[in-house]
Amino acid sequence: MNFLRGVMGGQSAGPQHTEAETIQKLCDRVASSTLLDDRRNAVRALKSLSKKYRLEVGIQAMEHLIHVLQTDRADSEIIGYALDTLYNIISNDEEEEVEENSTRQSEDLGSQFTEIFIKQQENVTLLLSLLEEFDFHVRWPGVKLLTSLLKQLGPQVQQIILVSPMGVSRLMDLLADSREVIRNDGVLLLQALTRSNGAIQKIVAFENAFERLLDIITEEGNSDGGIVVEDCLILLQNLLKNNNSNQNFFKEGSYIQRMKPWFEVGDENSGWSAQKVTNLHLMLQLVRVLVSPTNPPGATSSCQKAMFQCGLLQQLCTILMATGVPADILTETINTVSEVIRGCQVNQDYFASVNAPSNPPRPAIVVLLMSMVNERQPFVLRCAVLYCFQCFLYKNQKGQGEIVSTLLPSTIDATGNSVSAGQLLCGGLFSTDSLSNWCAAVALAHALQENATQKEQLLRVQLATSIGNPPVSLLQQCTNILSQGSKIQTRVGLLMLLCTWLSNCPIAVTHFLHNSANVPFLTGQIAENLGEEEQLVQGLCALLLGISIYFNDNSLESYMKEKLKQLIEKRIGKENFIEKLGFISKHELYSRASQKPQPNFPSPEYMIFDHEFTKLVKELEGVITKAIYKSSEEDKKEEEVKKTLEQHDSIVTHYKNMIREQDLQLDELKQQISTLKCQNEQLQTAVTQQVSQIQQHKDQYNLLKVQLGKDNQHQASYNDGAQMNGIQPEEIGRLREEIEELKSNQELLQSQLAEKDSLIENLKSIQTSPGANEQSSVTASDRDSEQIAELKQELATLKSELNSQSLEITKLQTEKQELLQKTEAFVKSVPVPGESEAGIAAKTTDVEGRLSALLQETKELKNEIKALSEERTAIKEQLDSSNSTIAILQNERNKLEVDITDSKKEQDDLLVLLADQDQKIFSLKNKLKELGHPVEEEDELESGDQDDEDEENEDDSKDQGHIQL
């Protein structure tokens, strides 16, 4: 242990050989010791030496340490020492590398050891399995070691983890660890794992990473959290940036809604910590990742709508208008709002309605434009405001019209109390600051982008240059400033504005050419041989002149297409003109501006080209070149073709309008038809209701008539006793009629039964009659089957009639009971007040007489009902006997059919035997003839015929015998 103390004490120069020997001895102890304590102590000593003597320990001990990880997994302490030692060997911590010759050599050393470690893929798999251990002394150094491997050789380690079973899932469990140290280092590990690997990013996202990371950010206090929030946000950016699948998963999982609390910072004057600024900056960048213009349009649009619906855009606009926000956060917020509203009409409309909290309130657009044209504001802030204005006008014709309308005479505020967006743009366009000129020109050009209507409207704008002088048009003022020889940035901005204004707008071209000084100025600029700085201006002048030729409608005789071409050929030369035109796309800043819509420049002097203008140059450069080289005849032909196409388009437009009108008429007629149908249905329902109401009124009327008749009878009831407590003679008569009907039905049923009995007797006689031949029996059986079927049907009918009669009888009995009850109630009824006792007694006597008569009739009805029930019983018995008879006949018929079938079979067998016998006789005759014996054919035939007759007689007798049986 003395030599180990010397090593730990840092002995200088000479003892390096001793240190190497010490490391070798320690490695031998790790490899050969049988006791676990000895191996553990040796690994612990290697760990203490690994920071200072990284190269020696790495060369000699790495293999032994890996062997320890494989064999001693049961002891967490030795595993932890081994992992720490490997981490010290592989990592490139700057604090640990103070004594190394150079940082580059240190990095090379770490990558070399990493390459040795991952050469055997099983080592990485072993490390992943160790991460499943919950022991802190194993899991934490394992996380640090794997993170270091990923930092050294990320792509190779990522590929090994990707093909390892459940490799990524094991690492995702680190985020759920209750120990914050392991959880936080797990976030750093996943950062390194997901960097630039789309496949791993998708796996991590589908392993519920978004949910866990957002939970951690919420637990840590959102933007007020510490560095853990920063690490989580960086990991989220890794997962979402340039990964459309994960972006869609993030949106579909409703995670955008959970971003809103991040930006609830309010109006704070207490100061912003550096960590909070960093966190909020990363949060804004994360929003921009979801709505980046480089994403697929559909994905960006859906995220923009989700941000508006959940209130995230409103929260960002609140930060935008708040006070006390740091400049870099304000700049990034403006850029974020820009991309959230870009190309989304709903978001653009909302942004147009946002007002700054000032007195009086001003639109947010006006406040932002004031910052853009203010040369005292930071350069990055002015670029951000320009980008925001561009995004507000991108594919927003409504917004473009609102901006241009603020410049028109009818909408300018005469009191001068408020400044409009258009006035700010004009002020910036003609200020002394070249950057303000450029920004205002580009912003105004975006108000005209792909909008011919606003290009024509802008021609109406008049400017008062000085007191006493007549106003000049905005177009003329731009050309005046251009000809005054201002700074290059100002002239480039104005030329880009003019090129955008005149393209695809022949009226604007005519206005431009109407000023006789414009064309000579352009040709003079193009023809001069100036320095490199002026070449860009010459190219833009050539582009403007080319636009004036290509979009010229020949309405000005002095500046027709052909004359302008001749002018170019005489003063400039076609080749020289095309060469100057090509200076634009060859400029070094042109390609940079064409890459991204955002105007992102390191300094103001780089602010030359606009992204949308580069698209215009790419579109027009080729067509202008062709237009310059075209002859007059080709122009004429092209004009004729254009006219033909215009005529064709006008015809098509006319027919489209007609079809549109017809469609509108059809829609109106369909609506009228549907309306009439609805009215018809309503009227029909109303008629039905009225009919039902009329029927109800009729029923009520009839009921009232009946009741009135009852009342009249009631007055006379005490005189003649015709009604007894609601019982009328009509009811008794109706009962008698029903009884008569029942009697007639009974007689009809009896007659039908008699007919059926006679039919059954006939069938019996037919069955027993002897001497019937086979044909008659078959015919009889068929007829019997038909009659039996008819009998069955009639029996069913009779049964149903009997059931109905029984129901009617039951009904009569119930009615009889009701009559009796009513009679008894009447007897017990109270006499009418106001009458004398003698009258009451007389009426009582009369009622008793009538009651006795009713009781007599009831007795007779009972007797009749009893007789009917007896007759019904007799009919049932007759039906049962007829059913049994029918069953017997059916059985006998079946027997006959079987006998007939048997006799047919026997007859067929006899015919076959006869045929065989004839064949034998014929063969015997032939043999006799061949032997020379004479044969008498007739006799034989007669005898054969006689035999056949005998056989037939025998068959007939057999058949008759079968039938008799």
Secondary structure by P-SEA (a helix, b strand, c coil): caaaaaaaacccccaaaaaaaaaaaaaaaacccccaaaaaaaaaaaaaacccaaaaaaaccaaaaaaaaacccccaaaaaaaaaaaaaacccccccccccccaaaaaaaaaaaaaaaaccaaaaaaaaaaaaccccccaaaaaaaaaaaaaaccaaaaaaaaaccaaaaaaaaccccccaaaaaaaaaaaaaaacccaaaaaaaaacaaaaaaaaaaaaaccccccaaaaaaaaaaaaaccccaaaaaaaaaaccccccccccccccccccccaaaaaaaaaaaaaaaaaacccccaaaaaaaaaaaaaaaaaaaaaaaaacccccaaaaaaaaaaaaaaacccaaaaaaaaaccccccccccaaaaaaaaaacccccaaaaaaaaaaaaaaacccaaaaaaaaaaacccccccccccccaaaaaaaaaacccaaaaaaaaaaaaaaacccaaaaaaacccccccccccccccaaaaaaaaaaccccaaaaaaaaaaaaaaacccaaaaaaaacccaaaaaaaaaaaccccccaaaaaaaaaaaaaaaaaacccccccccaaaaaaaaaacccaaaaaaaaaccccccaaaaaaccccccccccccccccaaaaaaaaacaaaaaaaaaccaaaaaaaaaaaaaaaaaaaaaaaaaaaaaaaaaaaaaaaaaaaaaaaaaaaaaaaaaaaaaaaaaaaaaaaaaaaaaaaaaaaaaccccccccccccaaaaaaaaaaaaaaaaaaaaaaaaaaaaaaaaaaaaaaaacccccaaaaaaaaaaaaaaaaaaaaaaaaaaaaaaaaaaaaaaaaaaaaaaaaaaaaaaaccccccccaaaaaaaaaaaaaaaaaaaaaaaaaaaaaaaaaaaaaaaaaaaaaaaaaaaaaaaaaaaaaaaaaaaaaaaaaaaaaaaaaaaaaaaaaaaaaaacccccaaaaaaaaaaaaaaaaaaaaaaaaaaaac
